[in-house]
């Protein structure tokens, strides 16, 4: 299977706009760990130093073309905001839960993109402007609770995982990274695509660009999750501006 593709400068630029919210990133090892067999992620450093390498268009191009595989962080610590939320599910019947979430998000006029994965899938929600991580997590957790979708943690060994995994980050913190879409998963030795578009970089990115992005206006309707958020904002005074 040929895993190497060509990523145009336009595709790289649009990918950056969709997914990159900060310059920190990690790289998936090309070789499996000798004991576990897993391909772990690490933060790359400049040669001979402890200085982390910043994410650039060249790095993204390598990722999209299949030379390397990177993982991205959701939260920008300078603003505590996110460009996207990703819901990761890899347990038995997890795809049914992701489809349920996708449907009910669409009822809230939120178009979520479903990505294949090795054991289940990832559901991605994009924002027109970065939103506070705390508010994003409240919205998804409330929706999962109403739909009886299990959330990993809090006594449950299996369930969805929500990225970002934190409400906010302290100085020097990174949070949890998730594999950047459209690259090669080293452990599976394949690419995982989004449903809804042909399996080319150009068509996939064009599809993601066309999706309706979440705006503050999305929170003006009367769905239970949004009422919950609006009440939260009224109490805390943290409404997105």
C-alpha positions in Angstrom: 0.0 0.0 0.0 1.4 3.4 -1.0 1.1 5.7 2.0 3.0 8.6 0.5 0.9 11.4 -1.0 1.6 15.0 -2.2 0.2 17.8 -0.1 -0.2 21.1 -1.8 0.6 24.4 -0.1 -3.2 25.2 -0.2 -4.0 21.9 1.6 -1.3 22.6 4.2 -2.6 26.1 4.8 -6.2 25.0 5.1 -5.2 22.1 7.4 -3.3 24.6 9.7 -6.4 26.8 9.8 -8.7 23.9 10.8 -6.5 22.1 13.3 -3.6 24.1 14.7 -4.3 26.1 17.8 -0.7 26.2 19.2 2.8 25.4 17.9 3.5 22.6 20.3 3.1 19.1 19.0 4.3 15.5 19.3 5.6 12.9 16.8 4.7 9.2 16.7 7.7 6.9 16.7 8.2 5.1 13.4 9.5 2.0 15.2 7.4 0.1 17.8 8.6 -0.1 21.4 10.5 -3.5 21.8 8.5 -4.5 24.8 5.0 -3.2 24.2 4.9 -3.0 20.4 3.3 0.4 20.6 4.3 3.4 18.7 4.6 6.1 21.4 4.6 9.9 20.9 7.3 12.3 22.0 7.9 16.0 21.8 10.7 16.7 19.3 13.7 18.7 20.4 16.3 20.8 18.5 19.4 18.7 18.0 21.8 18.9 20.9 19.4 21.0 23.0 16.3 20.7 25.2 14.4 23.3 23.2 11.2 22.0 21.7 10.7 22.3 17.9 7.7 24.5 16.9 5.1 23.3 14.5 5.6 24.7 11.0 4.0 24.3 7.5 6.9 22.0 6.6 6.1 19.7 9.6 2.4 19.7 8.6 3.4 18.9 5.0 5.5 15.9 6.1 2.6 14.7 8.3 0.0 14.9 5.4 2.4 13.3 2.9 3.1 10.4 5.3 6.7 11.1 6.2 5.9 11.6 9.9 2.9 11.4 12.1 2.1 14.1 14.6 -0.4 14.7 17.4 -1.9 18.1 18.2 -3.0 19.9 21.3 -6.5 21.3 21.7 -5.9 24.2 24.1 -3.9 27.3 23.6 -2.7 28.2 27.1 -2.5 31.9 26.4 -6.3 32.1 25.9 -7.5 28.7 27.3 -9.5 28.4 24.0 -9.9 25.6 21.4 -10.4 25.6 17.7 -12.0 22.2 17.9 -13.3 19.4 20.1 -12.5 15.8 19.3 -14.5 12.8 20.8 -12.5 9.6 20.8 -14.3 6.3 21.1 -12.7 2.9 20.8 -14.8 0.4 22.8 -17.4 -2.1 21.8 -20.3 -0.5 19.9 -18.5 2.8 20.2 -19.4 3.7 16.6 -23.1 3.6 17.5 -22.5 6.1 20.2 -20.5 8.4 17.9 -23.3 8.3 15.3 -25.8 9.0 18.1 -23.8 12.1 19.2 -23.3 13.2 15.6 -27.1 13.0 15.0 -28.1 15.0 18.1 -25.3 17.5 17.4 -26.9 18.0 14.0 -30.2 18.7 15.8 -28.4 21.6 17.5 -27.2 22.7 14.0 -23.7 21.5 14.7 -22.1 19.6 11.9 -19.6 17.1 13.3 -17.1 15.2 11.1 -16.7 11.5 11.8 -13.2 10.1 11.3 -12.3 6.4 11.1 -9.8 5.1 13.6 -8.1 1.8 14.4 -10.7 0.5 16.9 -13.6 2.9 16.6 -13.8 6.5 15.5 -13.2 10.2 16.3 -15.9 12.8 16.1 -14.6 16.4 15.4 -16.4 19.7 16.0 -14.9 22.9 14.6 -15.4 26.5 15.8 -15.7 29.6 13.8 -13.6 31.3 16.5 -11.8 29.6 19.4 -14.1 28.9 22.4 -13.2 28.4 26.0 -12.2 24.8 26.7 -14.3 24.7 29.9 -17.4 25.6 27.9 -16.7 23.1 25.2 -16.3 20.3 27.7 -19.5 21.3 29.5 -21.5 21.1 26.3 -20.2 17.7 25.3 -20.4 16.1 28.7 -24.0 17.3 29.1 -24.9 16.0 25.7 -23.3 12.6 26.5 -25.1 12.4 29.8 -28.5 13.1 28.2 -27.9 10.4 25.5 -26.5 7.9 28.1 -23.2 7.7 26.2 -20.5 6.5 28.7 -17.6 8.8 29.4 -14.3 7.2 30.3 -13.1 7.9 33.9 -15.1 8.6 37.0 -15.4 4.9 37.7 -15.9 3.8 34.0 -13.1 1.9 32.3 -14.6 2.4 28.9 -16.3 5.3 27.2 -15.7 8.3 25.1 -12.7 10.5 25.7 -13.1 14.3 25.1 -10.2 16.4 23.8 -9.5 18.8 25.4 -9.3 16.7 28.6 -8.8 19.8 30.8 -10.8 22.9 31.5 -7.7 25.0 31.4 -3.9 24.7 31.5 -1.3 26.2 33.8 1.9 27.8 32.6 4.2 25.2 31.0 1.4 22.6 30.7 0.4 21.0 27.4 -2.6 18.8 28.1 -3.3 15.7 26.1 -2.5 15.5 22.3 -4.5 13.6 19.8 -3.2 12.2 16.5 -3.6 14.7 13.7 -6.2 13.6 11.2 -5.3 12.5 7.6 -1.8 11.3 8.5 -0.5 7.7 8.7 -1.2 5.8 11.9 2.1 4.0 12.5 0.6 1.2 14.6 -2.0 0.3 11.9 0.2 1.3 8.9 -2.6 3.1 7.2 -4.5 6.3 6.9 -7.9 6.9 8.4 -10.2 9.2 6.5 -13.3 11.2 7.3 -16.6 9.8 6.1 -18.4 12.2 3.7 -15.7 12.9 1.2 -13.5 11.0 -1.3 -10.2 9.7 0.0 -7.8 12.4 -1.2 -6.2 15.1 0.8 -7.9 17.8 -1.4 -11.4 16.4 -1.1 -11.1 15.7 2.6 -9.9 19.2 3.5 -12.5 20.8 1.2 -15.2 18.7 3.0 -14.0 19.9 6.4 -13.9 23.5 5.3 -17.6 23.3 4.1 -18.8 22.1 7.5 -20.9 24.6 9.5 -18.6 25.9 12.2 -19.9 26.4 15.8 -20.4 30.1 16.6 -21.8 32.0 19.6 -25.1 32.0 17.7 -25.3 28.3 18.1 -25.8 28.8 21.9 -28.9 31.0 21.4 -31.3 28.1 20.8 -33.2 26.3 23.5 -31.6 22.8 23.6 -31.0 21.5 27.1 -27.2 21.6 26.7 -27.2 25.2 25.6 -29.6 26.3 28.3 -27.2 24.6 30.7 -24.3 26.6 29.2 -26.2 29.9 29.3 -27.0 29.3 33.0 -23.4 28.6 33.6 -22.4 31.8 31.9 -24.9 33.8 33.9 -23.6 32.4 37.1 -19.9 32.7 36.4 -19.8 35.7 34.0 -17.6 33.8 31.6 -19.6 34.0 28.4 -17.5 33.8 25.2 -16.8 37.2 23.6 
